[in-house]
Amino acid sequence: MHFIPMKDGFGAIVDGFREDSSVDADSCNRLREALGQFRLLVLRGMALSPEKQVRFGRIFGDLEVHVLNAYHKPQHPEIFELSNIGPDGFPNAVHPDKGTLLWHTDASWQGVPVLATMLFAVKVPVNGGHTLFADMIRAYEGFSPTDQGQFLQLDVIHDLHVSLQKSGGPGMTEEKQKERPPVIQPLVRWHEPTGRNAIYLGSHARNVVGLADIAGRGLIERIMNHCIEPRFVYEHIWRTGDMVIWDNRATMHRATEYDTAIEPRVLRRTVVKGSPVIRGRTTPAQDRDVALRHSAPS
């Protein structure tokens, strides 16, 4: 098994892995290390039953059950199935989750977000239905040192209810809102495997703590537009049997449109439990810049 780097070190194709063979401890460690290094792994030609997908997912840690249970796979609540196939076996013209069409980071609305997401392609459209991934480490490093230093001081409110409304839905019931209230996350998080900072945003971001609504939303929009510039983005064109794994600590993603009335698209999703977000770290130069700004006369 070896790893073939993709876009400027963002993402790698995993070559030589066979899911029907016993996965030894060394292979598990190498996969985990590669995910941390590349933030995105692509495995082609997989043949995974739901049982095998759950077992494979546990290589990366304990799996989480999504709070929205509408698409849970029977007997396997760890699997969240995204499908536009109706009871008659044909496309039903209904998109399973329009929130996936917005740039987002999975579960940033949780106090303890998920570490990684795995998506397995059962059926894919001929046209559209791709997934775009943004490298949030390189996006952060693409800002000016002044912006970087300022961003390190900011916190953002993440709210699942608001992001569901952004995608055209009604949001959550009052009961669900009480179960999943808004949370505050740093705008920049520390990515431990690489020792680098990453922007931590997406459609779940509601506003910036301490800023007026218009100013906060404007800042979020400016940062988001920078992060999705083509130089930071990899587009994955799905093939049946693809398994794509991404590190939510350092990526953002979204799906592209497809014709839900004609094209079948069935993807099975599993997520790995994470740990609390660690705020991004400053460089000595940024520390000096902050000190100078705070000491400057008003």
Phi, psi and omega per residue, in radians:
M1 nan 2.269 3.044
H2 -2.503 2.975 -2.981
F3 -2.098 2.221 -3.126
I4 -1.846 1.896 -3.099
P5 -1.043 2.596 3.136
M6 -1.909 -1.987 -2.943
K7 -1.376 1.774 3.069
D8 0.901 0.691 3.132
G9 1.422 0.012 3.080
F10 -1.690 1.878 -3.120
G11 1.618 2.636 3.096
A12 -2.640 2.527 3.005
I13 -1.512 2.282 3.115
V14 -1.592 2.016 -3.096
D15 -1.914 2.343 3.045
G16 1.641 0.093 3.094
F17 -1.544 2.365 3.111
R18 -2.160 2.071 -3.065
E19 -1.259 -0.310 -3.118
D20 -1.545 -0.005 3.092
S21 -1.740 2.794 3.107
S22 -1.215 2.289 -3.107
V23 -1.647 1.931 -3.084
D24 -1.381 2.992 -3.076
A25 -1.065 -0.651 -3.127
D26 -1.126 -0.752 3.122
S27 -1.118 -0.718 3.103
C28 -1.054 -0.793 3.139
N29 -1.106 -0.711 -3.138
R30 -1.151 -0.672 3.095
L31 -1.132 -0.761 3.128
R32 -1.120 -0.755 3.131
E33 -1.134 -0.683 -3.141
A34 -1.155 -0.659 3.103
L35 -1.085 -0.751 3.101
G36 -1.112 -0.685 -3.099
Q37 -1.270 -0.839 -3.018
F38 -1.672 -0.310 3.141
R39 1.201 -0.164 -3.091
L40 -2.693 2.180 3.124
L41 -2.146 2.441 3.120
V42 -2.123 2.145 3.061
L43 -2.022 2.228 -3.094
R44 -1.785 2.679 2.978
G45 1.156 0.565 3.114
M46 -1.417 2.614 3.069
A47 -2.209 1.557 -2.984
L48 -1.995 2.079 2.908
S49 -1.277 2.888 3.063
P50 -0.965 -0.687 3.130
E51 -1.079 -0.775 -3.139
K52 -1.171 -0.628 3.134
Q53 -1.134 -0.743 3.103
V54 -1.104 -0.754 -3.140
R55 -1.119 -0.734 3.108
F56 -1.110 -0.744 -3.113
G57 -1.041 -0.581 -3.092
R58 -1.240 -0.140 2.988
I59 -1.022 -0.591 -3.014
F60 -1.668 -0.107 3.106
G61 2.470 -3.018 3.111
D62 -1.233 2.473 -3.117
L63 -1.618 2.640 -3.079
E64 -1.938 2.616 3.061
V65 -1.731 2.222 -3.075
H66 -1.194 2.521 -3.126
V67 -1.137 -0.516 3.095
L68 -1.597 1.940 -2.956
N69 -1.687 0.180 -3.043
A70 -1.096 -0.497 -3.044
Y71 -2.061 0.386 3.081
H72 -1.113 2.453 3.100
K73 -1.367 2.252 3.110
P74 -0.948 2.427 -3.107
Q75 1.232 -0.166 -3.123
H76 -2.399 1.326 -3.106
P77 -1.106 -0.258 3.084
E78 -1.228 -0.339 -3.099
I79 -1.704 2.242 3.101
F80 -1.933 1.879 -3.041
E81 -1.607 2.202 3.077
L82 -1.801 1.899 -3.015
S83 -2.531 2.472 3.020
N84 -1.918 0.410 3.124
I85 -1.607 2.192 -3.131
G86 -1.462 3.122 3.140
P87 -1.033 -0.419 -3.139
D88 -1.473 -0.014 3.113
G89 1.526 0.128 -3.118
F90 -2.099 2.795 3.097
P91 -0.969 2.410 -3.013
N92 -1.862 0.121 3.107
A93 1.178 0.291 3.135
V94 -2.041 2.183 3.079
H95 -1.325 2.270 -3.062
P96 -1.221 -0.433 -3.116
D97 -2.836 1.628 -3.097
K98 -1.191 -0.288 3.068
G99 -1.090 -0.434 -3.139
T100 -1.251 -0.223 3.116
L101 -1.400 -0.181 3.102
L102 -1.716 2.568 3.056
W103 -1.101 2.215 -3.103
H104 -2.689 2.893 2.989
T105 -2.045 2.176 -3.014
D106 -1.008 2.226 2.981
A107 1.059 0.481 3.041
S108 -1.157 -0.241 3.111
W109 -1.406 -0.041 3.084
Q110 -1.608 2.565 3.070
G111 -1.006 -0.687 3.027
V112 -2.056 1.701 -3.077
P113 -1.206 2.938 3.120
V114 -1.350 2.654 -3.129
L115 -1.416 -0.904 -3.030
A116 -2.441 2.722 3.055
T117 -2.170 2.469 3.087
M118 -2.153 2.272 -3.138
L119 -2.183 2.185 -3.121
F120 -1.980 2.260 -3.064
A121 -1.558 1.963 3.075
V122 -1.561 -0.853 3.050
K123 -2.400 2.446 -3.102
V124 -2.278 2.617 3.107
P125 -1.231 2.723 3.007
V126 -1.290 -0.680 -3.123
N127 -2.125 2.218 3.072
G128 1.371 -2.937 -3.121
G129 1.260 0.442 3.101
H130 -1.374 3.046 3.029
T131 -2.242 2.276 3.118
L132 -1.773 2.418 3.133
F133 -2.180 2.321 3.111
A134 -1.888 2.356 3.116
D135 -1.496 1.781 -3.016
M136 -1.386 -0.240 3.027
I137 -1.281 -0.927 3.134
R138 -1.147 -0.535 3.085
A139 -1.108 -0.778 3.096
Y140 -1.061 -0.795 -3.089
E141 -1.216 -0.257 3.095
G142 -1.434 -0.157 3.063
F143 -1.425 2.823 3.089
S144 -1.181 2.708 3.080
P145 -0.962 -0.618 3.127
T146 -1.133 -0.817 3.091
D147 -1.046 -0.794 -3.131
Q148 -0.973 -0.840 -3.113
G149 -1.094 -0.688 3.122
Q150 -1.189 -0.732 -3.112
F151 -1.098 -0.577 -3.121
L152 -1.105 -0.347 -3.098
Q153 -1.596 -0.112 -2.967
L154 -1.772 2.638 3.042
D155 -2.120 2.686 -3.065
V156 -2.240 2.469 3.063
I157 -1.530 2.182 3.095
H158 -1.936 2.305 -2.972
D159 -2.481 1.950 -3.137
L160 -1.102 -0.688 -3.134
H161 -1.004 -0.796 -3.126
V162 -1.181 -0.701 -3.118
S163 -1.188 -0.583 3.056
L164 -1.128 -0.651 3.092
Q165 -1.212 -0.612 3.102
K166 -1.032 -0.567 -3.107
S167 -1.519 0.163 3.068
G168 1.651 0.062 -3.133
G169 -1.592 3.072 -3.126
P170 -1.424 -0.089 -3.042
G171 1.485 -2.850 -3.106
M172 -1.723 2.764 3.011
T173 -1.161 2.848 3.116
E174 -1.029 -0.654 3.139
E175 -1.107 -0.779 3.137
K176 -1.172 -0.618 3.117
Q177 -1.113 -0.624 3.092
K178 -1.191 -0.598 3.111
E179 -1.245 -0.595 -3.071
R180 -2.214 1.239 3.133
P181 -1.248 2.883 3.083
P182 -1.020 2.640 3.100
V183 -2.231 2.802 3.105
I184 -1.913 2.240 3.107
Q185 -2.217 2.636 3.045
P186 -1.149 2.557 3.093
L187 -1.152 -0.543 3.123
V188 -2.123 2.221 3.134
R189 -2.015 2.677 3.131
W190 -1.467 2.249 3.098
H191 -1.764 1.753 -2.995
E192 -1.028 -0.754 -3.079
P193 -1.043 -0.614 -3.106
T194 -1.757 -0.239 -3.073
G195 1.181 0.580 -3.118
R196 -2.240 2.841 3.113
N197 -1.588 2.662 3.112
A198 -2.427 2.452 2.985
I199 -1.132 2.430 -3.114
Y200 -2.178 1.599 -3.070
L201 -2.504 -3.023 3.116
G202 2.607 -3.033 -3.051
S203 -1.146 -0.341 3.105
H204 -1.291 -0.246 -3.121
A205 -1.261 2.127 -3.090
R206 -1.661 -0.792 -3.119
N207 -2.910 3.006 3.139
V208 -1.740 2.271 -3.137
V209 -1.060 2.285 3.075
G210 1.551 -0.102 3.107
L211 -1.909 2.599 3.028
A212 -1.069 2.718 -3.053
D213 -0.919 -0.865 -3.078
I214 -1.122 -0.781 -3.129
A215 -1.133 -0.752 -3.120
G216 -1.134 -0.797 3.133
R217 -1.158 -0.615 3.098
G218 -1.120 -0.707 3.118
L219 -1.159 -0.754 3.104
I220 -1.035 -0.766 3.139
E221 -1.090 -0.747 3.131
R222 -1.083 -0.773 -3.123
I223 -1.178 -0.742 -3.137
M224 -1.079 -0.770 -3.140
N225 -1.057 -0.639 3.081
H226 -1.153 -0.786 -3.040
C227 -1.145 -0.450 -3.086
I228 -1.758 0.273 3.009
E229 -1.058 2.536 -3.060
P230 -0.918 -0.530 -3.101
R231 -1.133 -0.351 -3.118
F232 -1.811 -0.012 -2.924
V233 -1.994 2.371 2.984
Y234 -1.939 2.304 3.107
E235 -1.814 2.104 3.119
H236 -1.716 2.098 3.067
I237 -1.703 1.968 -2.963
W238 -1.238 2.511 2.906
R239 -2.126 2.609 3.059
T240 -1.001 2.333 -3.121
G241 1.606 0.000 3.066
D242 -1.278 2.449 2.913
M243 -2.135 2.108 3.107
V244 -2.031 2.308 -3.111
I245 -2.147 2.276 3.111
W246 -2.321 2.674 -3.112
D247 -1.621 1.903 -3.091
N248 -1.226 -0.178 3.100
R249 -1.290 -0.279 -3.014
A250 -2.528 0.342 3.118
T251 -2.426 2.813 2.956
M252 -2.354 2.674 -3.070
H253 -2.648 2.883 2.992
R254 -2.775 2.717 3.051
A255 -1.581 2.746 3.034
T256 -1.766 2.831 -3.099
E257 -1.166 2.711 2.963
Y258 -2.656 2.911 -3.101
D259 -1.446 1.750 -3.056
T260 -1.226 -0.259 3.122
A261 -1.471 -0.322 -3.063
I262 -2.091 -0.745 -3.005
E263 -1.622 2.192 3.027
P264 -1.384 2.454 3.055
R265 -2.537 2.009 -3.138
V266 -2.268 2.033 3.117
L267 -2.214 2.422 3.093
R268 -1.876 2.242 -2.995
R269 -2.017 2.359 2.989
T270 -2.306 2.603 -3.135
V271 -2.265 2.597 -3.122
V272 -1.786 2.306 3.131
K273 -1.046 2.555 -3.107
G274 -2.006 -2.734 3.137
S275 -2.376 2.899 -3.111
P276 -0.974 2.560 -3.128
V277 -1.202 2.372 3.061
I278 -1.798 2.230 -3.132
R279 -1.072 2.536 3.094
G280 -1.027 2.704 -3.066
R281 -1.833 2.521 -3.138
T282 -1.537 2.718 2.966
T283 -1.571 2.837 3.075
P284 -0.952 -0.668 3.136
A285 -1.121 -0.706 3.107
Q286 -1.163 -0.682 3.092
D287 -1.037 -0.744 3.131
R288 -1.142 -0.692 -3.133
D289 -1.110 -0.745 3.113
V290 -1.099 -0.770 -3.136
A291 -1.071 -0.706 -3.137
L292 -1.155 -0.705 -3.140
R293 -1.153 -0.651 -3.134
H294 -1.279 -0.461 -3.104
S295 -1.608 -0.177 -3.122
A296 -1.164 2.459 3.118
P297 -1.125 2.474 -3.139
S298 -1.490 nan nan
